[in-house]
Amino acid sequence: MAAPTGHTTRVTETPLRHPRIPRPRVAVLGAGMIAGVHVRSARAAGADVMGIVASSPERSRAVAHDWQIDVGYPDVDAVLSDDRVDVVHICTPNHLHVAQARDALLAGKHVVCEKPIATSASDARLLADTAMASGRIATVPFVYRYHPVVRELRARVLAGDFGPWQLLHGSYLQDWLLSPASTSWRVDAVAGGPSRAFADIGSHWFDLVEWVAGVRIAEVLAETATTVAERPDAGGPSFSGRSLASSVRVPVTTEDAVGVLGRTTDGVLVSATVSQVSAGRKNRLWFELDGADASAVFDQELPESLWLGYGNRTETVVRDPASNSLEANRLSLVPAGHAQGYLECFENFVKDTYAALRGEAPEGLPTVLDGVRSAHLVDAVLASADRRAWTTVPG
């Protein structure tokens, strides 16, 4: 089988027309759960977190105090005008990403932008063009690439261990919006964008499978479902299970679940189920890659091992720096048997982003171009569901 092309464009393809930064100085836009992860990861990666922006000047000061950050900026403009800030981490609601990221790039800052980087493919392309023209680094946290056993699996794919692909399939299931009384800003099509479940978590599944298997999805046939017709008319933090039963209820126009069939450019069948209403499933990103010679399974909730299947036996491969591939070893922060998980993935992603600022080209670093790819997939899934027909994925 052909070796994976990998759809990440290396950061060195963007001309580095800026000084190399040995110790980044960082500001974070947003103060929710994911912003806290960015702050922790930036510090772990050796950055100085200079300040944070929340929903109001008062909230910014309060969060800065709680998170032991020196500055609670009054607004985004104050960040962009601060010459001490090298990198802006954007962790705000989705509809703000494009404008904030473009403004940061044009102000000479590097950017780490949460996905989706835009709520349409055209806006995502605009952001990518801005990044390329600015010569600044712009990365996107498709952090599940950073599980060491994912790198181990990709190394085995590159070595040709699986033969031609026969079938690629799996699911990404959560339950945080199972209750009709639960809500979040993500439910709102204005703040979150026209796609919710697919853009939020399905995007991770497809990024990971395309990157690990070395394939491109050429066309999709999708069906969406909104299983909770109305929810409270009030935003809330993601993944909180926050119930607002007394609030005014409004119609829900974003999807709770998606089923996607696809075919790769080589004609391989792909299938994925995505849900935010599957009881008991907290963050189960699971995929199986079935090749002519072997199969492999990765489960994000059991991130320390891979299942491998052969015609006459099965095997479990564990994360072990003594025997894993070079890339898996690079990302192993603790010895075998000491569990690594999501937070270490994020830390390694941020470390690689900062390495790119020093002129390095880390393997597998997801850039704004991967965000554009994801936006094309989101648009194609929505178009297919609307037309109830196979739809081509651009690029």
Residue pairs with C-beta under 8 A, 6 or more apart in sequence:
1 160
1 162
1 163
1 164
1 165
1 291
1 292
2 214
3 157
3 158
3 160
3 214
4 154
4 157
4 158
4 211
4 212
4 213
4 214
4 215
5 214
5 216
6 211
6 214
6 364
7 210
7 211
7 216
7 369
7 370
7 373
8 211
8 364
8 365
8 366
8 367
8 369
8 370
9 367
9 369
9 370
10 361
10 365
11 137
11 139
11 356
11 361
11 362
11 365
11 367
12 359
12 361
14 131
14 132
14 135
14 136
14 137
15 135
16 135
16 359
17 135
18 108
18 135
18 136
20 357
20 358
20 359
21 86
21 87
21 354
21 357
21 358
22 358
23 46
23 47
23 48
24 42
24 45
24 46
24 47
24 48
24 86
24 87
24 110
24 354
24 357
25 47
25 48
25 50
25 84
25 85
25 86
25 87
26 42
26 47
26 48
26 49
26 50
26 85
26 86
26 87
26 88
26 89
27 49
27 50
27 51
27 52
27 53
27 73
27 79
27 82
27 85
27 87
27 88
27 89
28 35
28 38
28 39
28 42
28 49
28 51
28 52
28 53
28 88
28 89
28 91
29 35
29 52
29 53
29 76
29 79
29 88
29 89
29 90
29 91
29 92
29 100
30 52
30 53
30 54
30 89
30 90
30 91
30 92
30 114
31 52
31 53
31 54
31 55
31 59
31 60
31 63
31 91
32 91
32 237
32 238
33 237
33 238
33 239
34 91
34 114
34 238
35 52
35 89
35 91
36 67
37 343
37 346
38 89
38 91
38 112
38 346
38 350
39 49
39 52
39 67
39 69
40 343
40 346
40 347
41 343
41 346
41 347
41 349
41 350
42 49
42 87
42 89
42 350
43 49
44 347
44 350
44 351
45 347
45 350
45 351
45 353
45 354
46 351
46 354
47 87
47 350
47 354
49 69
50 69
50 70
50 71
50 82
50 84
50 85
51 64
51 69
51 70
51 71
51 72
51 73
51 79
51 82
51 85
52 60
52 63
52 64
52 67
52 69
52 71
52 72
52 73
53 60
53 72
53 73
53 74
53 75
53 76
53 78
53 79
54 60
54 62
54 63
54 72
57 72
57 74
57 75
59 72
60 72
60 73
60 74
61 72
62 72
63 69
63 72
64 70
64 71
64 72
65 72
73 79
73 82
76 100
76 103
79 85
79 88
79 104
80 88
80 103
80 104
80 107
80 109
81 107
85 109
86 109
86 110
86 357
87 109
87 110
87 111
87 112
87 353
87 354
87 357
88 100
88 101
88 104
88 109
88 110
88 111
88 112
89 111
89 112
90 96
90 97
90 100
90 101
90 104
90 111
90 112
90 113
90 114
91 114
92 100
92 114
93 185
93 186
93 191
93 192
94 114
94 116
94 118
94 119
94 186
94 191
94 192
94 193
94 199
95 119
95 190
95 191
95 192
95 193
97 113
97 114
97 116
97 117
97 118
97 119
97 127
98 117
98 118
98 119
98 123
98 124
98 126
98 127
100 113
101 111
101 113
101 117
101 127
101 130
101 138
102 126
102 127
102 130
104 111
105 111
105 130
105 131
105 134
105 136
105 138
106 130
106 134
108 134
108 136
109 136
110 136
110 137
110 138
110 353
110 357
111 131
111 136
111 137
111 138
111 139
111 368
112 138
112 139
112 140
112 141
112 350
112 353
113 127
113 138
113 139
113 140
113 368
113 371
114 140
114 141
115 140
115 141
115 142
115 199
115 203
115 204
115 371
115 374
116 124
116 193
116 195
116 199
116 200
116 203
116 371
116 374
116 375
116 378
117 124
117 127
117 140
117 368
117 371
117 372
117 374
117 375
118 124
118 126
118 127
118 371
118 375
119 192
119 193
119 194
119 199
120 193
120 375
120 379
121 372
121 375
121 376
121 378
121 379
121 394
123 375
124 368
124 371
124 372
124 374
124 375
124 376
125 372
125 375
127 138
127 368
127 371
127 372
128 138
128 368
128 369
128 371
128 372
131 137
131 138
131 367
131 368
137 353
137 356
137 357
137 367
138 367
138 368
139 349
139 352
139 353
139 356
139 365
139 366
139 367
139 368
140 366
140 367
140 368
140 370
140 371
140 374
141 346
141 349
141 366
142 203
142 204
142 207
142 208
142 211
142 366
142 370
142 374
143 342
143 345
143 346
143 348
143 349
144 150
144 204
144 207
144 208
144 285
144 300
144 345
145 151
145 207
145 208
145 211
145 212
145 345
145 349
145 364
145 366
146 331
146 344
146 345
146 346
146 348
146 349
146 352
146 364
147 298
147 300
147 303
147 331
147 340
147 345
148 319
148 324
148 327
148 328
148 329
148 331
148 332
148 340
149 298
149 303
149 304
149 305
149 306
149 317
149 318
149 319
149 324
149 328
150 208
150 212
150 298
151 324
151 325
151 327
151 328
151 330
151 331
151 364
152 306
152 317
152 319
152 324
152 325
152 327
152 328
153 212
153 289
153 296
153 298
153 306
154 211
154 212
154 327
154 364
155 325
155 326
155 327
155 328
156 162
156 296
156 325
157 212
157 213
157 214
157 289
158 214
161 291
161 293
161 294
162 289
162 291
162 292
162 293
162 294
162 295
162 296
163 291
163 292
163 293
163 294
164 291
164 292
165 213
165 215
165 264
165 266
165 268
165 289
165 290
165 291
165 292
166 268
166 290
166 291
166 292
167 268
167 269
167 270
167 271
167 288
167 290
168 209
168 213
168 215
168 264
168 268
168 269
168 270
168 271
168 287
168 288
168 289
168 290
169 270
169 271
169 272
169 287
169 288
169 290
170 205
170 209
170 271
170 272
170 273
170 285
170 286
170 287
170 288
171 205
171 272
171 273
171 274
171 275
171 284
171 286
171 287
172 201
172 202
172 204
172 205
172 272
172 273
172 274
172 275
172 284
172 285
172 286
173 273
173 274
173 275
173 278
173 281
173 284
173 286
174 201
174 239
174 275
174 276
174 278
174 281
174 282
174 283
174 284
175 276
175 277
175 278
175 279
175 280
175 281
175 282
176 182
176 238
176 239
176 240
176 241
176 276
176 282
177 183
177 184
177 187
177 228
177 231
177 256
177 276
177 277
178 276
178 277
178 278
178 279
179 241
179 243
180 228
180 230
180 231
181 231
181 232
181 243
181 244
181 245
182 231
182 236
182 241
182 242
182 243
182 244
183 231
183 232
183 233
183 234
183 235
183 236
183 242
183 244
183 247
184 192
184 235
184 236
184 237
184 238
184 240
184 242
185 191
185 192
185 235
185 236
185 238
186 192
186 196
186 200
186 238
186 254
187 196
187 231
187 252
187 254
188 235
188 254
189 253
189 254
191 235
192 199
192 200
192 254
193 199
193 254
194 253
194 254
194 382
195 254
195 255
195 378
195 381
195 382
196 254
196 255
196 256
196 276
197 224
197 254
197 255
197 256
197 257
197 258
197 274
197 275
197 276
198 222
198 224
198 255
198 258
198 260
198 274
198 378
198 381
198 382
199 374
199 378
200 276
201 274
201 276
201 285
202 258
202 260
202 272
202 274
202 378
202 381
203 374
203 377
203 378
204 285
205 272
205 274
205 285
205 287
206 217
206 272
206 374
206 377
207 366
207 370
207 373
207 374
208 285
208 287
209 215
209 270
209 272
209 287
209 289
210 216
210 217
210 373
211 364
212 289
212 298
213 289
215 264
215 265
215 266
215 268
215 270
216 264
216 265
216 393
216 395
217 262
217 263
217 264
217 270
217 377
217 393
218 262
218 263
218 264
218 265
218 392
218 393
219 262
219 263
219 380
219 390
219 391
219 392
219 393
220 260
220 261
220 262
220 377
220 380
220 381
220 384
220 390
220 391
220 393
221 260
221 261
221 262
221 384
221 389
221 390
221 391
222 258
222 259
222 260
222 261
222 380
222 381
222 382
222 384
222 385
222 391
223 258
223 259
223 385
223 388
224 255
224 257
224 258
224 381
224 382
224 385
225 255
225 256
225 257
225 258
225 259
226 252
226 253
226 254
226 255
226 256
227 256
227 257
227 277
228 252
228 256
228 277
229 251
229 252
230 249
230 250
230 251
230 252
231 249
231 250
231 252
232 244
232 245
232 246
232 247
232 248
232 249
232 250
233 247
233 248
233 249
233 250
234 244
234 247
236 242
236 244
255 385
256 275
256 276
256 277
257 273
257 274
257 275
257 276
257 277
257 278
258 273
258 274
258 275
258 381
258 385
259 271
259 272
259 273
259 274
260 270
260 271
260 272
260 273
260 274
260 381
261 269
261 270
261 271
262 269
262 270
262 271
262 272
262 393
263 269
263 270
264 270
272 287
275 281
278 284
282 301
283 300
283 301
283 342
284 299
284 300
284 301
285 299
285 300
285 301
286 297
286 298
286 299
286 300
286 301
287 297
287 298
288 295
288 296
288 297
289 295
289 296
289 297
293 310
294 308
294 309
294 310
295 308
295 309
295 310
296 306
296 307
296 308
296 309
297 306
297 307
297 308
297 309
298 306
300 342
303 339
303 340
303 341
303 342
304 318
304 319
304 339
304 340
305 316
305 317
305 318
305 319
306 316
306 317
307 314
307 315
307 316
308 314
308 315
308 316
308 317
309 315
317 324
318 336
319 328
319 332
319 336
319 340
320 336
321 328
321 329
321 332
321 335
321 336
322 336
324 332
327 363
327 364
331 344
331 348
332 340
333 340
333 344
333 347
333 348
334 340
349 365
349 366
352 362
352 364
352 365
353 365
355 362
356 362
356 365
372 395
373 395
376 393
376 394
376 395
377 393
380 391
380 392
380 393
380 394
381 391
383 391
384 390
384 391
